[in-house]
């Protein structure tokens, strides 16, 4: 369980760094939605 939590926290940190690099809020929202849908699809299937 600790490995899963550590992996998740690591990628949240990477996502926050990428979020600082993207200047537009609209592009950030589209990327977030795309990644959420993709992650859900991969998790369920």
N, CA, C and O atoms as a Tripos MOL2 file, in Angstrom:
@<TRIPOS>MOLECULE
protein
  180   179    45     0     0
PROTEIN
NO_CHARGES

@<TRIPOS>ATOM
      1 N           0.8230   -1.1960    0.0000 N.3       1 UNK1
      2 CA          0.0000    0.0000    0.0000 C.3       1 UNK1
      3 C           0.8660    1.2580    0.0000 C.2       1 UNK1
      4 O           0.5340    2.2430   -0.6600 O.2       1 UNK1
      5 N           1.9770    1.2280    0.7410 N.am      2 UNK2
      6 CA          2.8470    2.4040    0.7910 C.3       2 UNK2
      7 C           3.4610    2.7050   -0.5680 C.2       2 UNK2
      8 O           3.6970    3.8670   -0.8980 O.2       2 UNK2
      9 N           3.7230    1.6610   -1.3660 N.am      3 UNK3
     10 CA          4.2660    1.8820   -2.7020 C.3       3 UNK3
     11 C           3.2640    2.6210   -3.5830 C.2       3 UNK3
     12 O           3.6360    3.5230   -4.3340 O.2       3 UNK3
     13 N           2.0020    2.2390   -3.4900 N.am      4 UNK4
     14 CA          0.9660    2.8810   -4.2920 C.3       4 UNK4
     15 C           0.8110    4.3420   -3.8800 C.2       4 UNK4
     16 O           0.7060    5.2160   -4.7410 O.2       4 UNK4
     17 N           0.7940    4.6190   -2.5870 N.am      5 UNK5
     18 CA          0.6650    5.9910   -2.0960 C.3       5 UNK5
     19 C           1.8850    6.8110   -2.5190 C.2       5 UNK5
     20 O           1.7370    7.9530   -2.9560 O.2       5 UNK5
     21 N           3.0750    6.2520   -2.3970 N.am      6 UNK6
     22 CA          4.2790    6.9600   -2.8040 C.3       6 UNK6
     23 C           4.2890    7.2580   -4.2940 C.2       6 UNK6
     24 O           4.6660    8.3530   -4.7090 O.2       6 UNK6
     25 N           3.8750    6.2880   -5.0960 N.am      7 UNK7
     26 CA          3.8000    6.4560   -6.5440 C.3       7 UNK7
     27 C           2.8150    7.5700   -6.8970 C.2       7 UNK7
     28 O           3.0940    8.4080   -7.7550 O.2       7 UNK7
     29 N           1.6650    7.5700   -6.2290 N.am      8 UNK8
     30 CA          0.6510    8.5810   -6.4830 C.3       8 UNK8
     31 C           1.1440    9.9740   -6.0940 C.2       8 UNK8
     32 O           0.9660   10.9270   -6.8530 O.2       8 UNK8
     33 N           1.7550   10.0990   -4.9320 N.am      9 UNK9
     34 CA          2.2600   11.3960   -4.4810 C.3       9 UNK9
     35 C           3.3530   11.9020   -5.4270 C.2       9 UNK9
     36 O           3.4010   13.0950   -5.7270 O.2       9 UNK9
     37 N           4.2260   11.0170   -5.8960 N.am     10 UNK10
     38 CA          5.2690   11.3990   -6.8360 C.3      10 UNK10
     39 C           4.6680   11.9990   -8.1010 C.2      10 UNK10
     40 O           5.1000   13.0580   -8.5560 O.2      10 UNK10
     41 N           3.6680   11.3200   -8.6700 N.am     11 UNK11
     42 CA          3.0860   11.8140   -9.9190 C.3      11 UNK11
     43 C           2.2250   13.0510   -9.7090 C.2      11 UNK11
     44 O           2.0930   13.8610  -10.6260 O.2      11 UNK11
     45 N           1.6430   13.2180   -8.5460 N.am     12 UNK12
     46 CA          0.9430   14.4700   -8.2390 C.3      12 UNK12
     47 C           1.9420   15.6200   -8.2490 C.2      12 UNK12
     48 O           1.6540   16.6970   -8.7720 O.2      12 UNK12
     49 N           3.1150   15.3900   -7.6710 N.am     13 UNK13
     50 CA          4.1660   16.4070   -7.6850 C.3      13 UNK13
     51 C           4.6100   16.7460   -9.0940 C.2      13 UNK13
     52 O           4.7840   17.9190   -9.4250 O.2      13 UNK13
     53 N           4.7970   15.7280   -9.9300 N.am     14 UNK14
     54 CA          5.1710   15.9660  -11.3290 C.3      14 UNK14
     55 C           4.0770   16.7720  -12.0380 C.2      14 UNK14
     56 O           4.3710   17.6820  -12.8130 O.2      14 UNK14
     57 N           2.8380   16.4340  -11.7680 N.am     15 UNK15
     58 CA          1.7240   17.1700  -12.3750 C.3      15 UNK15
     59 C           1.6780   18.6220  -11.9400 C.2      15 UNK15
     60 O           1.3360   19.4990  -12.7320 O.2      15 UNK15
     61 N           2.0190   18.8810  -10.6840 N.am     16 UNK16
     62 CA          2.0390   20.2670  -10.2070 C.3      16 UNK16
     63 C           3.1510   21.0540  -10.8910 C.2      16 UNK16
     64 O           2.9620   22.2240  -11.2240 O.2      16 UNK16
     65 N           4.2970   20.4340  -11.1030 N.am     17 UNK17
     66 CA          5.3890   21.1060  -11.8130 C.3      17 UNK17
     67 C           4.9610   21.4260  -13.2430 C.2      17 UNK17
     68 O           5.1930   22.5340  -13.7270 O.2      17 UNK17
     69 N           4.3410   20.4670  -13.9170 N.am     18 UNK18
     70 CA          3.8590   20.7050  -15.2780 C.3      18 UNK18
     71 C           2.8010   21.8070  -15.2780 C.2      18 UNK18
     72 O           2.7530   22.6210  -16.2010 O.2      18 UNK18
     73 N           1.9600   21.8380  -14.2560 N.am     19 UNK19
     74 CA          0.9430   22.8870  -14.1470 C.3      19 UNK19
     75 C           1.5450   24.2740  -14.0340 C.2      19 UNK19
     76 O           0.9770   25.2390  -14.5450 O.2      19 UNK19
     77 N           2.6840   24.3870  -13.3740 N.am     20 UNK20
     78 CA          3.3520   25.6890  -13.3010 C.3      20 UNK20
     79 C           3.9120   26.1050  -14.6510 C.2      20 UNK20
     80 O           4.0340   27.2990  -14.9210 O.2      20 UNK20
     81 N           4.2530   25.1570  -15.4970 N.am     21 UNK21
     82 CA          4.8650   25.4620  -16.7840 C.3      21 UNK21
     83 C           3.8490   25.8150  -17.8620 C.2      21 UNK21
     84 O           4.2120   26.4240  -18.8690 O.2      21 UNK21
     85 N           2.5780   25.4450  -17.6720 N.am     22 UNK22
     86 CA          1.5360   25.7400  -18.6570 C.3      22 UNK22
     87 C           0.9100   27.0920  -18.3160 C.2      22 UNK22
     88 O           0.3160   27.2470  -17.2490 O.2      22 UNK22
     89 N           1.0390   28.0700  -19.2150 N.am     23 UNK23
     90 CA          0.5700   29.4170  -18.8850 C.3      23 UNK23
     91 C          -0.9540   29.5950  -18.9210 C.2      23 UNK23
     92 O          -1.4950   30.3990  -18.1620 O.2      23 UNK23
     93 N          -1.6390   28.8680  -19.7770 N.am     24 UNK24
     94 CA         -3.0670   29.0840  -19.9640 C.3      24 UNK24
     95 C          -3.8990   28.1640  -19.0760 C.2      24 UNK24
     96 O          -3.6220   26.9700  -18.9730 O.2      24 UNK24
     97 N          -4.9240   28.7320  -18.4350 N.am     25 UNK25
     98 CA         -5.8130   27.9380  -17.5940 C.3      25 UNK25
     99 C          -6.6910   27.0040  -18.4230 C.2      25 UNK25
    100 O          -6.9920   25.8890  -17.9960 O.2      25 UNK25
    101 N          -7.1010   27.4570  -19.6060 N.am     26 UNK26
    102 CA         -7.9700   26.6330  -20.4480 C.3      26 UNK26
    103 C          -7.2430   25.3740  -20.8960 C.2      26 UNK26
    104 O          -7.8240   24.2890  -20.8930 O.2      26 UNK26
    105 N          -5.9910   25.5060  -21.2780 N.am     27 UNK27
    106 CA         -5.2150   24.3440  -21.7030 C.3      27 UNK27
    107 C          -5.0150   23.4050  -20.5230 C.2      27 UNK27
    108 O          -5.0840   22.1870  -20.6840 O.2      27 UNK27
    109 N          -4.7670   23.9570  -19.3380 N.am     28 UNK28
    110 CA         -4.5920   23.1350  -18.1430 C.3      28 UNK28
    111 C          -5.8490   22.3180  -17.8510 C.2      28 UNK28
    112 O          -5.7530   21.1310  -17.5400 O.2      28 UNK28
    113 N          -7.0040   22.9280  -17.9470 N.am     29 UNK29
    114 CA         -8.2630   22.2250  -17.6850 C.3      29 UNK29
    115 C          -8.4740   21.1130  -18.6980 C.2      29 UNK29
    116 O          -8.9030   20.0190  -18.3320 O.2      29 UNK29
    117 N          -8.1810   21.3750  -19.9710 N.am     30 UNK30
    118 CA         -8.3430   20.3420  -20.9910 C.3      30 UNK30
    119 C          -7.3990   19.1670  -20.7520 C.2      30 UNK30
    120 O          -7.7950   18.0130  -20.9150 O.2      30 UNK30
    121 N          -6.1560   19.4480  -20.3690 N.am     31 UNK31
    122 CA         -5.1970   18.3850  -20.0900 C.3      31 UNK31
    123 C          -5.6390   17.5810  -18.8710 C.2      31 UNK31
    124 O          -5.5410   16.3540  -18.8720 O.2      31 UNK31
    125 N          -6.1260   18.2630  -17.8280 N.am     32 UNK32
    126 CA         -6.6020   17.5760  -16.6280 C.3      32 UNK32
    127 C          -7.7620   16.6470  -16.9680 C.2      32 UNK32
    128 O          -7.7780   15.4940  -16.5380 O.2      32 UNK32
    129 N          -8.7290   17.1380  -17.7340 N.am     33 UNK33
    130 CA         -9.8710   16.3030  -18.1100 C.3      33 UNK33
    131 C          -9.4330   15.1000  -18.9420 C.2      33 UNK33
    132 O          -9.9130   13.9860  -18.7320 O.2      33 UNK33
    133 N          -8.5230   15.3280  -19.8820 N.am     34 UNK34
    134 CA         -8.0280   14.2350  -20.7080 C.3      34 UNK34
    135 C          -7.3430   13.1680  -19.8620 C.2      34 UNK34
    136 O          -7.5800   11.9750  -20.0540 O.2      34 UNK34
    137 N          -6.5030   13.5860  -18.9360 N.am     35 UNK35
    138 CA         -5.7830   12.6340  -18.1010 C.3      35 UNK35
    139 C          -6.7090   11.9060  -17.1320 C.2      35 UNK35
    140 O          -6.5010   10.7250  -16.8570 O.2      35 UNK35
    141 N          -7.7290   12.5900  -16.6100 N.am     36 UNK36
    142 CA         -8.6900   11.9280  -15.7290 C.3      36 UNK36
    143 C          -9.4700   10.8570  -16.4770 C.2      36 UNK36
    144 O          -9.6610    9.7540  -15.9660 O.2      36 UNK36
    145 N          -9.9180   11.1760  -17.6770 N.am     37 UNK37
    146 CA        -10.6670   10.1970  -18.4720 C.3      37 UNK37
    147 C          -9.7740    9.0220  -18.8440 C.2      37 UNK37
    148 O         -10.1960    7.8690  -18.7680 O.2      37 UNK37
    149 N          -8.5350    9.3140  -19.2490 N.am     38 UNK38
    150 CA         -7.6090    8.2590  -19.6210 C.3      38 UNK38
    151 C          -7.2700    7.3640  -18.4200 C.2      38 UNK38
    152 O          -7.2540    6.1390  -18.5430 O.2      38 UNK38
    153 N          -7.0060    7.9670  -17.2800 N.am     39 UNK39
    154 CA         -6.7010    7.2070  -16.0740 C.3      39 UNK39
    155 C          -7.8640    6.3420  -15.6340 C.2      39 UNK39
    156 O          -7.6670    5.1950  -15.2320 O.2      39 UNK39
    157 N          -9.0780    6.8770  -15.7050 N.am     40 UNK40
    158 CA        -10.2580    6.0990  -15.3350 C.3      40 UNK40
    159 C         -10.4240    4.9070  -16.2770 C.2      40 UNK40
    160 O         -10.7070    3.7890  -15.8440 O.2      40 UNK40
    161 N         -10.2410    5.1700  -17.5730 N.am     41 UNK41
    162 CA        -10.3770    4.0930  -18.5520 C.3      41 UNK41
    163 C          -9.3600    2.9920  -18.3040 C.2      41 UNK41
    164 O          -9.7100    1.8120  -18.3520 O.2      41 UNK41
    165 N          -8.1130    3.3470  -18.0410 N.am     42 UNK42
    166 CA         -7.0730    2.3610  -17.7940 C.3      42 UNK42
    167 C          -7.3110    1.6260  -16.4830 C.2      42 UNK42
    168 O          -7.0090    0.4370  -16.3790 O.2      42 UNK42
    169 N          -7.8510    2.3170  -15.4760 N.am     43 UNK43
    170 CA         -8.1060    1.6900  -14.1820 C.3      43 UNK43
    171 C          -9.2400    0.6760  -14.2720 C.2      43 UNK43
    172 O          -9.1650   -0.3990  -13.6780 O.2      43 UNK43
    173 N         -10.2890    1.0190  -15.0120 N.am     44 UNK44
    174 CA        -11.4700    0.1590  -15.0860 C.3      44 UNK44
    175 C         -11.2420   -1.0230  -16.0320 C.2      44 UNK44
    176 O         -11.6670   -2.1410  -15.7410 O.2      44 UNK44
    177 N         -10.5830   -0.7830  -17.1470 N.am     45 UNK45
    178 CA        -10.4250   -1.8510  -18.1570 C.3      45 UNK45
    179 C          -9.3130   -2.7970  -17.8400 C.2      45 UNK45
    180 O          -9.0680   -3.7370  -18.5970 O.2      45 UNK45
@<TRIPOS>BOND
     1     1     2 1
     2     2     3 1
     3     3     4 2
     4     3     5 am
     5     5     6 1
     6     6     7 1
     7     7     8 2
     8     7     9 am
     9     9    10 1
    10    10    11 1
    11    11    12 2
    12    11    13 am
    13    13    14 1
    14    14    15 1
    15    15    16 2
    16    15    17 am
    17    17    18 1
    18    18    19 1
    19    19    20 2
    20    19    21 am
    21    21    22 1
    22    22    23 1
    23    23    24 2
    24    23    25 am
    25    25    26 1
    26    26    27 1
    27    27    28 2
    28    27    29 am
    29    29    30 1
    30    30    31 1
    31    31    32 2
    32    31    33 am
    33    33    34 1
    34    34    35 1
    35    35    36 2
    36    35    37 am
    37    37    38 1
    38    38    39 1
    39    39    40 2
    40    39    41 am
    41    41    42 1
    42    42    43 1
    43    43    44 2
    44    43    45 am
    45    45    46 1
    46    46    47 1
    47    47    48 2
    48    47    49 am
    49    49    50 1
    50    50    51 1
    51    51    52 2
    52    51    53 am
    53    53    54 1
    54    54    55 1
    55    55    56 2
    56    55    57 am
    57    57    58 1
    58    58    59 1
    59    59    60 2
    60    59    61 am
    61    61    62 1
    62    62    63 1
    63    63    64 2
    64    63    65 am
    65    65    66 1
    66    66    67 1
    67    67    68 2
    68    67    69 am
    69    69    70 1
    70    70    71 1
    71    71    72 2
    72    71    73 am
    73    73    74 1
    74    74    75 1
    75    75    76 2
    76    75    77 am
    77    77    78 1
    78    78    79 1
    79    79    80 2
    80    79    81 am
    81    81    82 1
    82    82    83 1
    83    83    84 2
    84    83    85 am
    85    85    86 1
    86    86    87 1
    87    87    88 2
    88    87    89 am
    89    89    90 1
    90    90    91 1
    91    91    92 2
    92    91    93 am
    93    93    94 1
    94    94    95 1
    95    95    96 2
    96    95    97 am
    97    97    98 1
    98    98    99 1
    99    99   100 2
   100    99   101 am
   101   101   102 1
   102   102   103 1
   103   103   104 2
   104   103   105 am
   105   105   106 1
   106   106   107 1
   107   107   108 2
   108   107   109 am
   109   109   110 1
   110   110   111 1
   111   111   112 2
   112   111   113 am
   113   113   114 1
   114   114   115 1
   115   115   116 2
   116   115   117 am
   117   117   118 1
   118   118   119 1
   119   119   120 2
   120   119   121 am
   121   121   122 1
   122   122   123 1
   123   123   124 2
   124   123   125 am
   125   125   126 1
   126   126   127 1
   127   127   128 2
   128   127   129 am
   129   129   130 1
   130   130   131 1
   131   131   132 2
   132   131   133 am
   133   133   134 1
   134   134   135 1
   135   135   136 2
   136   135   137 am
   137   137   138 1
   138   138   139 1
   139   139   140 2
   140   139   141 am
   141   141   142 1
   142   142   143 1
   143   143   144 2
   144   143   145 am
   145   145   146 1
   146   146   147 1
   147   147   148 2
   148   147   149 am
   149   149   150 1
   150   150   151 1
   151   151   152 2
   152   151   153 am
   153   153   154 1
   154   154   155 1
   155   155   156 2
   156   155   157 am
   157   157   158 1
   158   158   159 1
   159   159   160 2
   160   159   161 am
   161   161   162 1
   162   162   163 1
   163   163   164 2
   164   163   165 am
   165   165   166 1
   166   166   167 1
   167   167   168 2
   168   167   169 am
   169   169   170 1
   170   170   171 1
   171   171   172 2
   172   171   173 am
   173   173   174 1
   174   174   175 1
   175   175   176 2
   176   175   177 am
   177   177   178 1
   178   178   179 1
   179   179   180 2
@<TRIPOS>SUBSTRUCTURE
     1 UNK1         2 RESIDUE 1 A UNK
     2 UNK2         6 RESIDUE 1 A UNK
     3 UNK3        10 RESIDUE 1 A UNK
     4 UNK4        14 RESIDUE 1 A UNK
     5 UNK5        18 RESIDUE 1 A UNK
     6 UNK6        22 RESIDUE 1 A UNK
     7 UNK7        26 RESIDUE 1 A UNK
     8 UNK8        30 RESIDUE 1 A UNK
     9 UNK9        34 RESIDUE 1 A UNK
    10 UNK10       38 RESIDUE 1 A UNK
    11 UNK11       42 RESIDUE 1 A UNK
    12 UNK12       46 RESIDUE 1 A UNK
    13 UNK13       50 RESIDUE 1 A UNK
    14 UNK14       54 RESIDUE 1 A UNK
    15 UNK15       58 RESIDUE 1 A UNK
    16 UNK16       62 RESIDUE 1 A UNK
    17 UNK17       66 RESIDUE 1 A UNK
    18 UNK18       70 RESIDUE 1 A UNK
    19 UNK19       74 RESIDUE 1 A UNK
    20 UNK20       78 RESIDUE 1 A UNK
    21 UNK21       82 RESIDUE 1 A UNK
    22 UNK22       86 RESIDUE 1 A UNK
    23 UNK23       90 RESIDUE 1 A UNK
    24 UNK24       94 RESIDUE 1 A UNK
    25 UNK25       98 RESIDUE 1 A UNK
    26 UNK26      102 RESIDUE 1 A UNK
    27 UNK27      106 RESIDUE 1 A UNK
    28 UNK28      110 RESIDUE 1 A UNK
    29 UNK29      114 RESIDUE 1 A UNK
    30 UNK30      118 RESIDUE 1 A UNK
    31 UNK31      122 RESIDUE 1 A UNK
    32 UNK32      126 RESIDUE 1 A UNK
    33 UNK33      130 RESIDUE 1 A UNK
    34 UNK34      134 RESIDUE 1 A UNK
    35 UNK35      138 RESIDUE 1 A UNK
    36 UNK36      142 RESIDUE 1 A UNK
    37 UNK37      146 RESIDUE 1 A UNK
    38 UNK38      150 RESIDUE 1 A UNK
    39 UNK39      154 RESIDUE 1 A UNK
    40 UNK40      158 RESIDUE 1 A UNK
    41 UNK41      162 RESIDUE 1 A UNK
    42 UNK42      166 RESIDUE 1 A UNK
    43 UNK43      170 RESIDUE 1 A UNK
    44 UNK44      174 RESIDUE 1 A UNK
    45 UNK45      178 RESIDUE 1 A UNK
